[in-house]
Amino acid sequence: MDGEKKKEGGGIGELLAYAGDRKWLTYLGMGLSAASQLLGFGPYVCIWLVARDLLAVAPSWGEAVGIAMYGWWAVAFSLTSIVVYFAGLMCTHLAAFRCASNIRKTTSEHLLKLPLGYFDSHATGELRRIVDGCAASTETLLAHMLPDISGAIAMVAGLLVLLFAFDWRLGASCLVSVVLSFAAIASMMSGKGGRFMKAYMGALVRMNKTGTEYVRGIPVVKVFQQTVHSFKAFHDAIVDYARMAQDYAGTFCRAPQVANLTALNGLVAFFLPVALLLAPGESDFARFVANFAFYSIFSAVVPTAMTKLMFVGEASQMSADSLARIRSVMEIEPLAVTAAAKHPSGNSVRFDDVSFTYEGAEAPAVDHVSFDVPAGSTLALVGPSGGGKSTCASLIPRFWDATSGRVLVGGVDVRDINPHELMDHVAFVFQTNKLFHQTLADNVRAARPDATDEEVREALAAAQCDDIVAKLPRGIDTMLGTGGAYLSGGEVQRVALARAILKNAPIVVLDEATAFTDPENEALIQRAFSRLAEGRTVIMIAHRLSTVVGADKVVVLDRGRVAESGAHQALLAKGGLYARMWADYEQAASWKISAAVADAAAKGGEA
């Protein structure tokens, strides 16, 4: 119910809710901005008073004794208007900074509560644009546009009063351009204009997402001497955005914008003819001339007021779309945390008739899968690509929750275990691992921040990283990444294993951990695996079947189902899918050598 009310309130009210105890500063800033605009009319009134007094005593100009006073009043009004407006902006900026900060904090905290699998299906560029870019756009609205909105409203109200204060006929002629301009702006901002702003923000998110992916793929693009056209998603995002913006600006907005600018800048076309028609019949011609002078000068305020309204409307639409995108993240259901958490008893893992279907997918990725991994044993998940191996592994630490069935750790459904305790219970080594721009020690210590340097060194040694530490100029205190040392893929993998060893979790999940390593690194990683697996429950996923020969049990997954299971030799004896995969694996390994020999023989060269 609260969520529905929040949606209905939407807009500014929803934004200001993020400002917390600084919300009142926004209202104060808006009031000061409105007061500033009204004070800004003071100099125009002073000009009218000067013109009136001068024309009243013409040509004896020296008798107009109050002119100097009017001048000082005009200066005072101007300075006061500036000071008040500056104070208003200070107030709104303080509230806007708090609001943007809270938006970033709230969305980031919410993201931390989401299932880890959510980040596999949402690009980092897209999330960064929503969390950071959308917060920045709402900051612009609160800091600048809200005071401008209140100022524009005050300006229009004051404009209407002053237009009719001295001569309603001249004022009405000026008002014609205001009405025409407002109609033109409204036509651009409503209907198709509102839909365009939503599409515009969507295009920015797409370009940010695909741009991030493109930058990460630049080495591949450069190797093959390609251009941006080689990255079709990025190219299409740019083209779509350009086409959309050109169509909107060049087709939809052309006529109303021309009408808007003509009405504002051609105000004299409405004002001057009326003045010429009225002048001959005026009994107090001096006063009429003073009024004419006032409206001639005051008419310059009209374009300023309408331009502010136009930009305010644009910013409001952008902020509304930003709020919708922020809301789309906040409405994602976080990982459910049970109120009565249970503690796992032991380190066994069990899949009990588990099924799981990804959002939007027609077929389940895992379909009624059951298997047991006794505490301290090693289970290997193998099978064709897309068979459900990684999905099964991701269900253990609750990257996703099973659609049906149960995943049990230590005899307890993972949904009944506190997420923090579950994460402490499981360590991961993935196919690709990320090292931070920190020292080697801090990268390993990410698994356990309170670990000592000695414990870090022991974990690195256990992960066969002694050669890495030896070659680094400052040992474990060497900075990695930009401005520091770089490691090869196999070395990064061993550092990731050191993290897992340091974490000392009783359950270890290895997902294609040796997929892209060279033979030397693979041998070292296999030794590290042996150390990591000591006394632990291990679930490993591998395409290199040689790495799973020593597993206590092998589960073969095909199209989300368990095709067969058993020890390596027993599965070979069955002559099923695993036996065929093993034969293909051995043939592929021998083919590389025989193919090279045959090729060399055909060319009359040496192998």
Number of C-alpha atoms within 10 A of each C-alpha: 6 7 9 9 10 13 15 11 12 14 18 16 13 16 24 20 15 20 23 13 12 19 21 15 20 25 19 17 30 27 18 25 30 26 20 26 24 20 22 21 20 18 20 18 17 21 19 23 19 22 21 21 19 21 19 16 13 13 9 10 12 10 13 17 12 12 18 11 12 19 16 13 16 21 15 15 20 18 15 16 23 17 13 20 25 15 17 26 25 16 23 31 22 18 27 29 20 20 27 24 17 17 25 21 13 16 20 16 12 17 21 12 16 19 19 16 16 14 13 10 10 11 16 16 18 20 21 14 22 25 23 17 18 25 25 21 19 27 24 19 26 30 24 20 24 23 28 26 22 20 25 25 17 20 27 20 13 17 22 16 13 19 22 15 11 18 15 15 15 23 22 17 20 28 22 16 26 21 14 18 25 17 14 21 24 16 16 23 19 13 10 13 19 19 13 19 22 18 16 19 21 17 20 17 22 23 25 23 22 24 20 16 17 21 11 11 12 15 11 12 17 10 8 10 9 12 11 13 11 13 17 12 18 21 17 16 20 18 14 16 19 14 12 16 17 13 14 17 14 11 10 15 19 14 13 18 17 13 17 24 18 15 23 24 14 12 22 17 14 17 23 16 12 16 18 10 10 13 14 9 9 12 9 9 13 18 19 20 18 22 21 22 15 23 22 16 12 20 20 13 17 20 19 13 20 22 18 17 22 18 15 20 20 20 21 24 23 21 26 24 24 25 24 18 21 22 14 11 18 17 11 14 12 14 19 14 13 12 9 9 15 16 17 19 10 16 23 22 26 20 21 17 16 22 23 23 19 16 8 6 8 8 12 17 21 28 22 16 20 17 17 15 20 18 18 18 21 21 27 28 26 25 26 15 12 14 21 26 27 22 20 26 19 19 20 26 24 19 19 20 23 23 14 15 18 22 26 22 27 17 16 20 20 25 22 18 21 18 19 8 13 21 16 17 19 21 23 25 22 18 16 15 16 11 18 14 15 16 20 24 24 23 23 29 22 16 20 17 11 9 16 12 14 9 15 23 20 17 26 28 17 21 29 25 23 14 11 18 19 11 10 18 12 12 16 21 15 17 22 21 14 9 8 13 15 13 14 10 16 21 20 18 28 30 28 25 31 29 26 26 26 25 22 19 20 21 30 23 23 22 22 18 27 27 16 14 17 11 11 9 19 19 14 16 24 17 15 22 21 11 17 25 19 12 13 20 25 30 25 25 29 21 19 14 17 11 16 21 14 14 18 17 23 26 25 24 26 21 18 24 21 20 16 16 19 17 17 21 11 13 20 17 10 12 13 13 18 25 17 12 18 18 14 12 16 13 11 12 11 11 12 10 11 13 12 13 14 14 13 13 12 10 9 9 10 11 13
